Each structure stands twice: as structure tokens, then as C-alpha cells.
Amino acid sequence: MADKSADAFRTISEVAETIGVPQHVLRFWETKFAPLRPMKRGGGRRYYRPEDVTLLAKIKGWLYDEGLTIKGAQKRLKGRGIRQALAEDAPKPIPLSEPARKELSALLAELKSLRAQLG
């Protein structure tokens, strides 16, 4: 299957695989988080917008990584609003030490070399 555009709509199976949760969990979260309203086509097939996928990833992080309850995640989303919650919780770059930066640069160069040999 060809890679989809970042702006493409995703099916529930694609989102479940991307986020790393079962499909029934996504359907359950739709009942608990009002902003999650995927577009539905004939037969009830769900199509998630890119913003829906981002929000689902945030919700998963709040519940699974931070240990918030559903109620706590609902309050966080309601208190901040969708746009602010997504913007505030964007991943922050991790500062790297100079030795780590050099090691990563060397690994990247090696990977690029291998890719060139394969391609």
C-alpha cells in the first residue's frame, strides 16, 4: 500500500495501528470525548481527519503515559480547549550533549551511506 498524504483521512484500522490501541478503544473514546467525531460514510465506516489522529494520540498519552483517568483527560481537554491542548503538549526537543550529537550524526551518515548502496 502506498503511503498516504499527511492530509489524508484514515480508517479506524489505520488509526488503531498508528496509535497503538485496539479499534474498540477508539470507538469507546468517541463516546467519552465530544471533540472526537470522525466522519462516517455509508455503512458507518469511520474516517478520521489528521487532527482527530493527533487528538487521539494526545488522549492516549494522557491516559496511558501520564496515568490520567478518563475524567481527568476530559477536564484537561475541556479546560484548555482542543487547539491549546494540542499546542501546549507538543513534544519538546530533548537537549543532547555534544558526544551524543556526534554519535547520532555518525549513525545518520552511516544510514545514508547504506541507503545509497541499496538504492
All heavy atoms as an XYZ file, in Angstrom:
938
protein
N       0.850     -1.189      0.000
C       0.000      0.000      0.000
C       0.887      1.241      0.000
O       1.837      1.348      0.766
C      -0.901     -0.023      1.239
C      -1.805      1.169      1.327
S      -3.048      1.027      2.619
C      -2.121      1.579      4.021
N       0.585      2.194     -0.846
C       1.362      3.420     -0.927
C       1.102      4.277      0.306
O       0.028      4.245      0.889
C       0.977      4.186     -2.186
N       2.121      5.048      0.694
C       1.965      5.942      1.826
C       0.952      7.019      1.479
O       0.925      7.537      0.365
C       3.298      6.592      2.189
C       4.267      5.598      2.808
O       3.791      4.627      3.424
O       5.482      5.812      2.677
N       0.124      7.353      2.473
C      -0.883      8.389      2.270
C      -0.297      9.753      2.576
O       0.654      9.876      3.344
C      -2.077      8.160      3.206
C      -2.967      7.018      2.810
C      -4.193      7.006      3.697
C      -5.185      5.972      3.239
N      -6.385      5.985      4.076
N      -0.910     10.759      2.015
C      -0.553     12.132      2.316
C      -0.839     12.405      3.788
O      -1.727     11.791      4.386
C      -1.389     13.062      1.437
O      -1.429     14.365      1.976
N      -0.117     13.344      4.371
C      -0.352     13.717      5.774
C      -1.755     14.272      5.962
O      -2.318     14.209      7.058
C       0.684     14.737      6.218
N      -2.350     14.806      4.899
C      -3.689     15.389      4.983
C      -4.802     14.385      4.696
O      -5.974     14.739      4.759
C      -3.813     16.555      3.986
C      -2.871     17.694      4.320
O      -2.553     17.862      5.517
O      -2.446     18.403      3.393
N      -4.447     13.157      4.372
C      -5.448     12.151      4.009
C      -6.238     11.682      5.228
O      -5.728     11.667      6.348
C      -4.766     10.956      3.354
N      -7.467     11.307      4.992
C      -8.296     10.731      6.041
C      -7.838      9.297      6.274
O      -7.333      8.642      5.371
C      -9.759     10.751      5.624
C     -10.406     12.101      5.731
C      -9.863     13.215      5.116
C     -11.579     12.261      6.464
C     -10.458     14.463      5.221
C     -12.185     13.505      6.566
C     -11.618     14.605      5.945
N      -8.000      8.820      7.495
C      -7.566      7.474      7.868
C      -8.755      6.640      8.327
O      -9.675      7.148      8.959
C      -6.557      7.524      9.025
C      -5.363      8.420      8.804
C      -4.320      7.710      7.982
N      -3.051      8.431      7.986
C      -2.572      9.067      6.932
N      -3.230      9.097      5.821
N      -1.405      9.674      6.993
N      -8.696      5.350      8.052
C      -9.737      4.440      8.539
C      -9.441      4.110     10.002
O      -8.330      4.346     10.492
C      -9.759      3.130      7.733
O      -8.516      2.455      7.940
C     -10.016      3.383      6.252
N     -10.416      3.530     10.674
C     -10.221      3.189     12.085
C      -9.100      2.175     12.254
O      -8.334      2.233     13.220
C     -11.540      2.711     12.741
C     -11.374      2.656     14.265
C     -12.003      1.395     12.149
C     -12.687      2.486     15.024
N      -8.955      1.251     11.309
C      -7.879      0.261     11.430
C      -6.514      0.924     11.280
O      -5.567      0.569     11.990
C      -8.058     -0.871     10.424
O      -8.041     -0.382      9.110
N      -6.388      1.880     10.377
C      -5.123      2.598     10.210
C      -4.780      3.397     11.468
O      -3.634      3.404     11.922
C      -5.188      3.542      9.007
C      -5.237      2.829      7.677
C      -5.527      3.766      6.514
O      -6.302      4.731      6.669
O      -4.955      3.514      5.439
N      -5.792      4.067     12.029
C      -5.563      4.877     13.231
C      -5.209      3.979     14.413
O      -4.286      4.275     15.174
C      -6.791      5.760     13.547
C      -6.603      6.503     14.859
C      -7.042      6.742     12.415
N      -5.918      2.871     14.557
C      -5.645      1.952     15.664
C      -4.199      1.459     15.591
O      -3.505      1.392     16.612
C      -6.616      0.779     15.628
N      -3.742      1.136     14.399
C      -2.364      0.668     14.231
C      -1.368      1.788     14.519
O      -0.362      1.578     15.198
C      -2.162      0.135     12.815
C      -0.803     -0.471     12.594
C      -0.653     -1.071     11.198
O      -1.652     -1.539     10.629
O       0.474     -1.046     10.691
N      -1.658      2.988     14.034
C      -0.773      4.133     14.231
C      -0.655      4.500     15.708
O       0.440      4.714     16.222
C      -1.290      5.360     13.447
O      -1.324      5.034     12.067
C      -0.404      6.568     13.657
N      -1.796      4.577     16.381
C      -1.830      4.998     17.785
C      -1.377      3.869     18.704
O      -0.809      4.112     19.762
C      -3.263      5.451     18.177
C      -3.747      6.585     17.276
C      -3.338      5.873     19.637
C      -3.019      7.869     17.425
N      -1.656      2.640     18.323
C      -1.264      1.504     19.142
C      -2.302      1.089     20.163
O      -1.953      0.638     21.254
N      -3.568      1.266     19.800
C      -4.665      0.803     20.659
C      -5.670      0.052     19.790
O      -5.755      0.298     18.587
C      -5.377      1.959     21.410
C      -4.425      2.672     22.348
C      -6.014      2.939     20.456
N      -6.443     -0.863     20.374
C      -7.447     -1.588     19.586
C      -8.559     -0.659     19.077
O      -8.822      0.395     19.666
C      -8.020     -2.604     20.578
C      -7.045     -2.676     21.698
C      -6.356     -1.351     21.744
N      -9.215     -1.090     18.021
C     -10.290     -0.293     17.432
C     -11.420     -0.026     18.416
O     -11.983      1.067     18.435
C     -10.843     -0.994     16.187
C      -9.855     -1.087     15.059
C     -10.414     -1.829     13.856
O     -11.617     -1.884     13.649
N      -9.531     -2.406     13.053
N     -11.743     -1.009     19.256
C     -12.851     -0.801     20.193
C     -12.535      0.301     21.208
O     -13.438      0.986     21.678
C     -13.245     -2.110     20.896
C     -12.242     -2.622     21.874
N     -11.226     -3.481     21.497
C     -12.090     -2.402     23.195
C     -10.499     -3.773     22.575
N     -10.997     -3.121     23.612
N     -11.255      0.507     21.489
C     -10.865      1.590     22.393
C     -11.132      2.937     21.722
O     -11.649      3.863     22.357
C      -9.383      1.455     22.813
C      -8.901      2.685     23.573
C      -9.187      0.194     23.644
N     -10.820      3.042     20.442
C     -11.093      4.286     19.717
C     -12.588      4.584     19.699
O     -13.002      5.729     19.911
C     -10.558      4.204     18.286
C      -9.042      4.033     18.147
C      -8.659      3.912     16.679
C      -8.299      5.165     18.808
N     -13.402      3.556     19.464
C     -14.859      3.760     19.460
C     -15.351      4.187     20.843
O     -16.220      5.043     20.970
C     -15.570      2.499     18.977
C     -15.387      2.253     17.481
C     -16.277      1.124     16.961
N     -15.873     -0.181     17.453
C     -14.980     -0.982     16.868
N     -14.393     -0.586     15.742
N     -14.686     -2.154     17.375
N     -14.766      3.603     21.900
C     -15.132      3.979     23.263
C     -14.757      5.431     23.539
O     -15.544      6.194     24.097
C     -14.454      3.048     24.268
C     -14.646      3.448     25.704
C     -15.883      3.308     26.316
C     -13.604      3.980     26.434
C     -16.072      3.692     27.630
C     -13.778      4.353     27.755
C     -15.021      4.218     28.348
N     -13.540      5.822     23.145
C     -13.107      7.203     23.368
C     -14.014      8.200     22.652
O     -14.218      9.308     23.139
C     -11.667      7.396     22.936
C     -10.663      6.748     23.850
C     -10.901      6.183     25.071
C      -9.276      6.589     23.613
N      -9.733      5.696     25.604
C      -8.717      5.918     24.733
C      -8.432      6.936     22.561
C      -7.357      5.618     24.825
C      -7.086      6.618     22.656
C      -6.554      5.975     23.775
N     -14.575      7.819     21.512
C     -15.512      8.701     20.810
C     -16.720      9.021     21.689
O     -17.281     10.104     21.597
C     -15.999      8.061     19.510
C     -14.970      8.030     18.415
C     -15.477      7.249     17.204
O     -16.704      7.170     16.987
O     -14.634      6.719     16.469
N     -17.122      8.075     22.532
C     -18.271      8.301     23.408
C     -17.905      9.170     24.606
O     -18.785      9.762     25.227
C     -18.872      6.979     23.935
O     -17.942      6.345     24.821
C     -19.235      6.052     22.792
N     -16.626      9.251     24.941
C     -16.181      9.983     26.129
C     -15.616     11.365     25.837
O     -15.554     12.210     26.726
C     -15.122      9.162     26.897
C     -15.640      7.841     27.418
C     -16.744      8.069     28.430
C     -17.302      6.774     28.964
N     -18.443      7.007     29.857
N     -15.163     11.580     24.615
C     -14.552     12.857     24.260
C     -15.325     13.476     23.100
O     -15.187     13.041     21.950
C     -13.073     12.657     23.887
C     -12.237     12.132     25.027
C     -12.001     10.770     25.164
C     -11.716     12.996     25.972
C     -11.244     10.282     26.211
C     -10.958     12.515     27.033
C     -10.727     11.155     27.157
N     -16.119     14.479     23.418
C     -17.020     15.097     22.435
C     -16.321     15.585     21.160
O     -16.886     15.450     20.079
C     -17.800     16.241     23.087
N     -15.104     16.154     21.247
C     -14.473     16.631     20.012
C     -14.129     15.527     19.016
O     -13.878     15.809     17.850
C     -13.193     17.316     20.501
C     -13.444     17.629     21.930
C     -14.347     16.559     22.435
N     -14.104     14.286     19.470
C     -13.800     13.176     18.557
C     -15.062     12.783     17.796
O     -15.899     12.059     18.309
C     -13.277     11.958     19.332
C     -11.873     12.060     19.868
C     -11.546     10.827     20.700
C     -10.872     12.220     18.747
N     -15.167     13.267     16.609
C     -16.310     12.946     15.761
C     -15.815     12.634     14.365
O     -15.809     13.494     13.489
C     -17.310     14.112     15.717
C     -18.001     14.396     17.015
C     -18.997     13.294     17.350
N     -19.522     13.463     18.688
C     -19.296     12.624     19.693
N     -18.566     11.568     19.521
N     -19.811     12.830     20.872
N     -15.361     11.393     14.142
C     -14.894     11.070     12.790
C     -16.048     11.137     11.797
O     -17.207     10.963     12.170
C     -14.369      9.651     12.921
C     -15.059      9.087     14.106
C     -15.322     10.244     15.030
N     -15.685     11.402     10.574
C     -16.686     11.421      9.518
C     -17.124      9.978      9.274
O     -16.306      9.069      9.297
C     -16.052     12.008      8.252
C     -17.024     12.289      7.160
S     -16.232     13.140      5.783
C     -15.274     11.811      5.087
N     -18.408      9.779      9.079
C     -18.912      8.425      8.821
C     -19.550      8.387      7.441
O     -20.313      9.255      7.062
C     -19.918      8.010      9.888
C     -19.265      7.823     11.245
C     -20.234      7.294     12.257
C     -19.564      7.180     13.611
N     -20.500      6.795     14.645
N     -19.207      7.346      6.710
C     -19.760      7.124      5.372
C     -20.801      6.024      5.436
O     -21.089      5.485      6.501
C     -18.635      6.733      4.403
C     -17.643      7.830      4.143
C     -18.279      8.887      3.258
N     -17.363     10.010      3.088
C     -17.210     10.645      1.962
N     -17.889     10.289      0.896
N     -16.392     11.657      1.884
N     -21.295      5.641      4.290
C     -22.277      4.583      4.215
C     -21.811      3.331      4.939
O     -20.645      2.975      4.878
N     -22.714      2.711      5.654
C     -22.363      1.518      6.406
C     -21.683      1.827      7.723
O     -21.220      0.934      8.409
N     -21.581      3.122      8.088
C     -20.991      3.513      9.358
C     -19.474      3.482      9.383
O     -18.871      3.579     10.445
N     -18.838      3.367      8.229
C     -17.372      3.324      8.185
C     -16.806      4.675      8.597
O     -17.211      5.708      8.086
C     -16.912      2.950      6.785
C     -15.452      2.644      6.682
C     -15.166      2.028      5.313
N     -13.750      1.997      5.073
C     -13.005      0.916      5.244
N     -13.568     -0.208      5.612
N     -11.717      0.953      5.013
N     -15.860      4.656      9.546
C     -15.294      5.878     10.092
C     -14.071      6.324      9.292
O     -13.233      5.513      8.919
C     -14.852      5.647     11.537
C     -15.958      5.462     12.508
C     -15.398      4.882     13.812
N     -16.340      4.957     14.888
C     -17.340      4.102     15.063
N     -17.518      3.115     14.215
N     -18.162      4.241     16.082
N     -13.957      7.646      9.133
C     -12.777      8.250      8.525
C     -12.312      9.378      9.427
O     -13.058     10.321      9.694
C     -13.088      8.782      7.114
C     -13.325      7.668      6.137
C     -14.608      7.216      5.866
C     -12.261      7.042      5.505
C     -14.823      6.169      4.989
C     -12.467      5.989      4.617
C     -13.751      5.571      4.363
O     -13.962      4.526      3.507
N     -11.079      9.254      9.909
C     -10.523     10.226     10.840
C      -9.695     11.271     10.107
O      -8.869     10.936      9.259
C      -9.631      9.515     11.866
C     -10.394      8.621     12.807
C     -10.651      7.298     12.486
C     -10.851      9.106     14.023
C     -11.341      6.466     13.353
C     -11.545      8.284     14.901
C     -11.782      6.964     14.556
O     -12.473      6.152     15.415
N      -9.903     12.531     10.472
C      -9.123     13.636      9.942
C      -7.751     13.631     10.632
O      -7.604     13.076     11.721
C      -9.832     14.965     10.206
C     -11.158     15.104      9.483
C     -11.864     16.416      9.815
N     -12.551     16.422     11.095
C     -13.664     15.756     11.394
N     -14.223     14.972     10.484
N     -14.220     15.835     12.573
N      -6.749     14.265     10.037
C      -5.430     14.319     10.688
C      -5.494     14.895     12.104
O      -4.812     14.423     13.007
C      -4.604     15.210      9.758
C      -5.242     15.029      8.418
C      -6.718     14.855      8.688
N      -6.368     15.918     12.315
C      -6.475     16.491     13.668
C      -7.063     15.492     14.652
O      -6.731     15.512     15.834
C      -7.292     17.729     13.763
C      -7.884     18.599     12.757
C      -8.134     18.290     11.333
O      -7.188     18.175     10.564
O      -9.308     18.239     10.957
N      -7.960     14.621     14.163
C      -8.523     13.577     15.028
C      -7.421     12.616     15.480
O      -7.373     12.220     16.643
C      -9.604     12.767     14.295
C     -10.840     13.576     13.942
O     -11.170     14.505     14.689
O     -11.463     13.255     12.910
N      -6.540     12.255     14.546
C      -5.458     11.327     14.864
C      -4.524     11.959     15.895
O      -4.107     11.307     16.860
C      -4.687     10.915     13.592
C      -3.531      9.995     13.924
C      -5.631     10.253     12.589
N      -4.218     13.238     15.726
C      -3.366     13.945     16.681
C      -4.012     13.978     18.056
O      -3.364     13.719     19.067
C      -3.080     15.376     16.185
O      -2.481     15.312     14.902
C      -2.158     16.115     17.138
N      -5.310     14.283     18.090
C      -6.027     14.328     19.367
C      -6.056     12.949     20.019
O      -5.858     12.825     21.230
C      -7.446     14.868     19.164
C      -8.306     14.990     20.423
C      -7.636     15.865     21.473
C      -9.679     15.536     20.063
N      -6.286     11.914     19.236
C      -6.286     10.559     19.781
C      -4.922     10.200     20.367
O      -4.843      9.560     21.427
C      -6.685      9.546     18.706
C      -8.170      9.521     18.366
C      -8.406      8.806     17.047
C      -8.965      8.874     19.490
N      -3.862     10.615     19.710
C      -2.519     10.350     20.238
C      -2.316     11.073     21.561
O      -1.716     10.523     22.497
C      -1.465     10.772     19.218
N      -2.829     12.302     21.667
C      -2.736     13.062     22.923
C      -3.513     12.363     24.024
O      -3.027     12.225     25.146
C      -3.266     14.487     22.742
C      -2.406     15.349     21.893
C      -1.073     15.569     22.548
C      -0.194     16.411     21.651
N       1.158     16.527     22.153
N      -4.721     11.940     23.704
C      -5.561     11.260     24.700
C      -4.867      9.987     25.179
O      -4.823      9.706     26.374
C      -6.959     10.969     24.121
C      -7.730     12.288     23.940
C      -7.724      9.997     25.010
C      -9.014     12.169     23.149
N      -4.306      9.237     24.241
C      -3.589      8.023     24.634
C      -2.440      8.369     25.570
O      -2.213      7.702     26.581
C      -3.055      7.276     23.416
C      -2.316      6.012     23.829
C      -1.531      5.399     22.712
C      -0.778      4.189     23.254
N       0.353      3.848     22.456
N      -1.700      9.413     25.263
C      -0.591      9.843     26.118
C      -1.057     10.226     27.509
O      -0.440      9.857     28.511
N      -2.155     10.966     27.568
C      -2.686     11.380     28.869
C      -3.106     10.168     29.692
O      -2.843     10.098     30.883
C      -3.868     12.313     28.701
C      -3.547     13.632     28.076
C      -2.334     14.267     28.031
C      -4.453     14.490     27.381
N      -2.441     15.457     27.356
C      -3.720     15.631     26.953
C      -5.802     14.420     27.076
C      -4.307     16.681     26.256
C      -6.385     15.478     26.383
C      -5.643     16.584     25.982
N      -3.781      9.225     29.047
C      -4.315      8.067     29.771
C      -3.248      7.024     30.073
O      -3.154      6.521     31.191
C      -5.458      7.427     28.971
C      -6.685      8.301     28.698
C      -7.653      7.577     27.785
C      -7.371      8.709     29.987
N      -2.444      6.693     29.097
C      -1.502      5.590     29.247
C      -0.165      6.030     29.837
O       0.403      5.330     30.663
C      -1.253      4.900     27.905
C      -2.422      4.100     27.374
C      -3.725      4.563     27.413
C      -2.221      2.866     26.802
C      -4.784      3.837     26.912
C      -3.275      2.116     26.287
C      -4.557      2.618     26.347
O      -5.591      1.874     25.848
N       0.362      7.161     29.377
C       1.686      7.589     29.821
C       1.630      8.419     31.113
O       2.418      8.211     32.013
C       2.389      8.399     28.728
C       2.570      7.608     27.446
O       2.623      6.362     27.512
O       2.631      8.228     26.366
N       0.684      9.365     31.176
C       0.585     10.226     32.350
C      -0.292      9.625     33.447
O      -0.287     10.105     34.569
C       0.048     11.603     31.957
C       1.003     12.388     31.082
C       0.497     13.781     30.780
O      -0.176     14.387     31.650
O       0.766     14.264     29.665
N      -1.072      8.617     33.087
C      -1.897      7.955     34.089
C      -3.165      8.694     34.472
O      -3.754      8.418     35.525
N      -3.599      9.634     33.635
C      -4.852     10.335     33.924
C      -6.032      9.380     33.774
O      -5.973      8.432     32.990
C      -5.063     11.514     32.967
C      -4.143     12.725     33.107
C      -4.495     13.764     32.057
C      -4.232     13.323     34.489
N      -7.105      9.659     34.490
C      -8.348      8.922     34.302
C      -9.069      9.542     33.102
O      -8.689     10.613     32.620
C      -9.250      9.055     35.542
O      -9.566     10.431     35.731
C      -8.566      8.493     36.780
N     -10.114      8.876     32.654
C     -10.934      9.443     31.567
C     -11.428     10.824     31.996
O     -11.356     11.785     31.242
C     -12.131      8.521     31.232
C     -11.660      7.193     30.652
C     -13.126      9.212     30.309
C     -11.337      7.188     29.179
N     -11.919     10.912     33.218
C     -12.439     12.176     33.750
C     -11.340     13.248     33.740
O     -11.586     14.392     33.370
C     -12.954     11.958     35.169
C     -13.815     13.066     35.690
C     -15.167     12.780     35.322
C     -16.329     12.938     36.135
N     -17.486     13.112     35.264
N     -10.131     12.869     34.162
C      -9.015     13.813     34.173
C      -8.650     14.287     32.775
O      -8.372     15.467     32.559
N      -8.650     13.375     31.822
C      -8.351     13.748     30.433
C      -9.452     14.641     29.870
O      -9.172     15.589     29.135
C      -8.175     12.498     29.578
N     -10.709     14.351     30.230
C     -11.821     15.197     29.788
C     -11.665     16.615     30.329
O     -11.868     17.591     29.610
C     -13.158     14.611     30.250
C     -13.578     13.360     29.535
C     -14.771     12.680     30.191
O     -14.991     12.787     31.401
N     -15.536     11.952     29.388
N     -11.296     16.721     31.607
C     -11.111     18.046     32.219
C      -9.958     18.791     31.562
O     -10.048     19.998     31.319
C     -10.842     17.908     33.719
C     -12.072     17.583     34.521
C     -11.744     17.493     36.005
C     -12.972     17.105     36.805
N     -12.660     16.953     38.241
N      -8.878     18.078     31.277
C      -7.730     18.722     30.630
C      -8.138     19.261     29.258
O      -7.820     20.384     28.909
C      -6.574     17.742     30.478
C      -5.375     18.385     29.797
C      -4.193     17.485     29.737
N      -3.565     17.400     31.051
C      -2.437     16.760     31.279
N      -1.818     16.126     30.306
N      -1.915     16.728     32.483
N      -8.850     18.469     28.510
C      -9.272     18.883     27.171
C     -10.268     20.037     27.249
O     -10.154     21.013     26.520
C      -9.882     17.694     26.429
C     -10.222     17.905     24.970
C      -8.993     18.301     24.174
C     -10.828     16.644     24.387
N     -11.212     19.936     28.173
C     -12.234     20.977     28.301
C     -11.629     22.280     28.814
O     -11.953     23.358     28.320
C     -13.333     20.506     29.257
C     -14.534     21.409     29.289
C     -15.646     20.793     30.110
C     -16.906     21.615     29.982
N     -18.031     21.003     30.667
N     -10.723     22.175     29.786
C     -10.116     23.368     30.370
C      -9.236     24.126     29.399
O      -9.205     25.349     29.399
N      -8.533     23.414     28.583
C      -7.595     24.040     27.656
C      -8.197     24.314     26.288
O      -7.738     25.178     25.576
C      -6.375     23.139     27.458
C      -5.548     22.966     28.690
C      -4.386     22.078     28.384
N      -3.591     21.839     29.570
C      -2.527     21.092     29.583
N      -2.127     20.496     28.494
N      -1.853     20.918     30.692
N      -9.169     23.539     25.894
C      -9.658     23.614     24.525
C      -8.761     22.772     23.635
O      -7.613     22.497     23.977
N      -9.288     22.356     22.527
C      -8.557     21.441     21.658
C      -7.267     22.056     21.129
O      -6.200     21.479     21.260
C      -9.427     20.990     20.462
C     -10.613     20.205     20.974
C      -8.621     20.142     19.497
C     -11.609     19.879     19.915
N      -7.371     23.233     20.552
C      -6.176     23.837     19.931
C      -5.070     24.068     20.948
O      -3.918     23.751     20.701
C      -6.546     25.162     19.252
C      -7.391     24.992     18.013
C      -7.616     26.351     17.348
N      -8.660     26.298     16.371
C      -8.475     25.983     15.095
N      -7.279     25.672     14.667
N      -9.483     25.967     14.251
N      -5.440     24.612     22.106
C      -4.438     24.899     23.124
C      -3.842     23.609     23.686
O      -2.637     23.509     23.886
C      -5.049     25.733     24.247
C      -4.031     26.212     25.248
C      -4.642     27.075     26.332
O      -5.830     27.315     26.349
N      -3.810     27.528     27.245
N      -4.681     22.604     23.929
C      -4.183     21.336     24.465
C      -3.195     20.690     23.507
O      -2.155     20.188     23.927
C      -5.345     20.382     24.747
N      -3.496     20.727     22.229
C      -2.593     20.121     21.248
C      -1.310     20.923     21.104
O      -0.234     20.358     20.963
C      -3.292     19.974     19.900
C      -4.465     18.996     19.875
C      -5.101     18.969     18.501
C      -4.047     17.615     20.301
N      -1.420     22.250     21.155
C      -0.230     23.088     21.008
C       0.663     23.012     22.240
O       1.879     22.882     22.127
C      -0.639     24.537     20.749
N       0.065     23.066     23.437
C       0.850     23.063     24.668
C       1.566     21.750     24.891
O       2.648     21.711     25.431
C      -0.054     23.310     25.876
C      -0.451     24.752     26.047
C      -1.354     24.938     27.241
O      -1.686     23.954     27.929
O      -1.746     26.089     27.477
N       0.942     20.664     24.515
C       1.513     19.360     24.783
C       2.385     18.843     23.656
O       2.742     17.682     23.649
C       0.391     18.343     25.066
C      -0.302     18.636     26.385
O       0.314     19.301     27.235
O      -1.436     18.197     26.566
N       2.711     19.709     22.708
C       3.580     19.274     21.615
C       4.919     18.825     22.194
O       5.405     19.415     23.157
C       3.788     20.420     20.623
N       5.494     17.781     21.653
C       6.767     17.301     22.195
C       7.842     18.376     22.140
O       7.979     19.076     21.151
C       7.135     16.127     21.303
C       6.027     15.939     20.347
C       5.036     17.039     20.513
N       8.572     18.481     23.210
C       9.666     19.448     23.290
C      10.951     18.734     22.863
O      11.156     17.574     23.191
C       9.832     19.948     24.726
C       8.553     20.473     25.367
C       8.163     21.809     24.815
C       7.004     22.434     25.558
N       5.702     22.000     25.186
N      11.822     19.440     22.137
C      13.079     18.805     21.746
C      13.913     18.474     22.993
O      13.947     19.233     23.939
C      13.773     19.840     20.872
C      12.989     21.080     20.972
C      11.695     20.783     21.645
N      14.579     17.336     22.948
C      15.421     16.917     24.061
C      16.827     17.447     23.800
O      17.411     17.165     22.748
C      15.452     15.377     24.167
C      14.045     14.858     24.397
C      16.406     14.922     25.255
C      13.927     13.351     24.284
N      17.369     18.218     24.738
C      18.733     18.706     24.527
C      19.720     17.546     24.557
O      19.632     16.658     25.399
C      18.968     19.657     25.702
C      17.892     19.402     26.682
C      16.793     18.653     25.986
N      20.633     17.555     23.607
C      21.633     16.487     23.508
C      23.006     17.014     23.878
O      23.360     18.155     23.537
C      21.677     15.931     22.085
C      20.445     15.209     21.580
C      20.614     14.839     20.122
C      20.172     13.969     22.407
N      23.769     16.162     24.519
C      25.154     16.509     24.803
C      25.929     16.445     23.485
O      25.495     15.813     22.524
C      25.751     15.541     25.824
O      25.815     14.242     25.266
N      27.082     17.085     23.461
C      27.884     17.099     22.245
C      28.312     15.689     21.819
O      28.204     15.350     20.638
C      29.106     18.013     22.417
C      29.835     18.314     21.129
C      28.949     18.937     20.043
O      28.031     19.709     20.366
O      29.178     18.631     18.864
N      28.745     14.813     22.754
C      29.093     13.448     22.333
C      27.898     12.694     21.741
O      28.043     11.982     20.751
C      29.573     12.778     23.628
C      29.993     13.895     24.523
C      29.117     15.051     24.157
N      26.722     12.864     22.320
C      25.529     12.196     21.801
C      25.189     12.728     20.414
O      24.823     11.967     19.515
C      24.351     12.382     22.754
N      25.315     14.030     20.242
C      25.034     14.651     18.944
C      25.984     14.106     17.874
O      25.571     13.782     16.760
C      25.149     16.170     19.068
C      24.690     16.938     17.860
C      24.807     18.444     18.057
N      24.186     18.927     19.271
C      22.873     19.182     19.427
N      22.064     18.966     18.413
N      22.389     19.624     20.556
N      27.275     13.981     18.215
C      28.262     13.458     17.262
C      27.968     12.003     16.914
O      28.070     11.602     15.756
C      29.674     13.597     17.827
C      30.190     15.012     17.826
C      31.589     15.102     18.381
C      32.072     16.534     18.377
N      33.410     16.675     18.944
N      27.586     11.212     17.925
C      27.276      9.807     17.679
C      26.057      9.670     16.767
O      26.050      8.863     15.833
C      27.024      9.082     18.999
C      26.814      7.599     18.837
C      26.642      6.862     20.162
O      26.886      7.455     21.223
O      26.257      5.690     20.099
N      25.039     10.476     17.018
C      23.847     10.434     16.165
C      24.160     10.883     14.744
O      23.645     10.318     13.780
C      22.728     11.290     16.764
C      22.043     10.708     17.993
C      21.068     11.723     18.592
C      21.314      9.421     17.649
N      25.005     11.882     14.605
C      25.406     12.338     13.269
C      26.143     11.235     12.515
O      25.924     11.036     11.322
C      26.281     13.579     13.366
O      25.540     14.670     13.843
N      27.022     10.520     13.233
C      27.753      9.423     12.605
C      26.800      8.308     12.181
O      26.929      7.742     11.086
C      28.813      8.885     13.565
N      25.834      7.990     13.038
C      24.841      6.964     12.688
C      24.013      7.380     11.480
O      23.739      6.572     10.594
C      23.924      6.685     13.883
C      24.534      5.900     15.034
C      23.583      5.895     16.232
C      24.836      4.480     14.591
N      23.623      8.649     11.444
C      22.844      9.147     10.313
C      23.651      9.047      9.023
O      23.135      8.612      7.987
C      22.398     10.592     10.565
C      21.571     11.234      9.467
C      20.274     10.456      9.243
C      21.262     12.678      9.817
N      24.907      9.416      9.087
C      25.761      9.321      7.901
C      25.889      7.873      7.443
O      25.831      7.584      6.234
C      27.139      9.913      8.203
N      26.032      6.963      8.394
C      26.135      5.543      8.043
C      24.846      5.036      7.400
O      24.876      4.300      6.402
C      26.456      4.720      9.298
C      26.699      3.264      9.011
C      27.069      2.470     10.266
O      27.331      3.070     11.318
O      27.067      1.225     10.174
N      23.720      5.444      7.948
C      22.432      5.030      7.367
C      22.252      5.568      5.958
O      21.761      4.872      5.073
C      21.276      5.492      8.268
C      21.097      4.718      9.567
C      20.063      5.424     10.460
C      20.673      3.302      9.284
N      22.649      6.823      5.752
C      22.542      7.411      4.416
C      23.433      6.655      3.423
O      23.045      6.428      2.280
C      22.910      8.894      4.451
C      21.840      9.760      5.074
C      22.239     11.218      5.082
C      21.143     12.072      5.668
N      21.513     13.507      5.703
N      24.601      6.261      3.879
C      25.513      5.507      3.033
C      24.909      4.158      2.653
O      24.957      3.737      1.486
C      26.847      5.319      3.760
O      27.670      4.422      3.061
N      24.344      3.470      3.644
C      23.700      2.176      3.385
C      22.525      2.322      2.436
O      22.319      1.503      1.548
C      23.246      1.539      4.700
C      24.364      1.020      5.609
C      23.801      0.629      6.967
C      25.072     -0.140      4.965
N      21.772      3.378      2.620
C      20.618      3.626      1.750
C      21.061      3.850      0.307
O      20.464      3.343     -0.634
C      19.832      4.835      2.258
C      18.578      5.101      1.497
C      17.845      6.255      2.083
N      16.576      6.456      1.451
C      15.799      7.479      1.667
N      16.142      8.401      2.529
N      14.657      7.584      1.042
N      22.143      4.611      0.158
C      22.671      4.860     -1.190
C      23.145      3.568     -1.853
O      22.949      3.357     -3.041
C      23.809      5.879     -1.116
N      23.750      2.685     -1.076
C      24.224      1.408     -1.605
C      23.055      0.524     -2.030
O      23.135     -0.191     -3.023
C      25.062      0.663     -0.561
C      26.402      1.303     -0.281
C      27.154      0.611      0.847
O      26.743     -0.430      1.314
N      28.245      1.226      1.292
N      21.975      0.570     -1.275
C      20.795     -0.252     -1.581
C      19.997      0.309     -2.754
O      19.397     -0.445     -3.512
C      19.893     -0.378     -0.366
C      20.450     -1.179      0.806
C      19.536     -1.060      2.008
C      20.622     -2.628      0.407
N      19.972      1.624     -2.850
C      19.138      2.252     -3.868
C      19.881      2.426     -5.122
O      19.525      2.504     -6.221
